[in-house]
Amino acid sequence: MKWDEKTFTLFAYPSDVRVSSRSEIAYVLTKANLESNKYENTIVIENPSEGTRKYVEDATMPRFSPSGLKMTYTRADEKEKKTTLYLLDLRSMSSRKIGEFKFLRSVEWCSDDRRLLIVGFKRRGDDDLIFEDDVPAWFDRLGFF
């Protein structure tokens, strides 16, 4: 096999693997697209016991809710330099937009299945970010939305 840039596009790379309380598995599948000169990300949601597979195109950062009935994911807008957070109902596969963020670091569900902890990082000029300069060093200088 000859290795060149076209060979590289034959491979897909799984990352950010998550398992729900209902034993569903979600992961991001990344593949290089030479025509658009960018990586394409797809979230794959598998249910091994049922043998089903669902897809969310152009998405990253899957996070199951504690009940396993919902999932959040993100889509990046490179032109606008922002990330949009979505909520997905896994039964109907319908999504709704939660919000847009400039510097999104992570998303975590609270145990009540209704609230999210959205963590960002500090950038100069970000009006949406509340940050205290006297945060202890052990806090890693993260800010919160």
Secondary structure, DSSP 8 states (H G I E B T S, - for coil): ---SHHHHTT-EEEEEEEE-TTS-EEEEEEEEETTTTEEEEEEEEEETTTTEEEEEET-EEEEE-TTSSEEEEEEEETTTTEEEEEEEETTTTEEEEEEEESSEEEEEE-TTSS-EEEEEE--TT-TT-B--TT--GGGTTEEE-
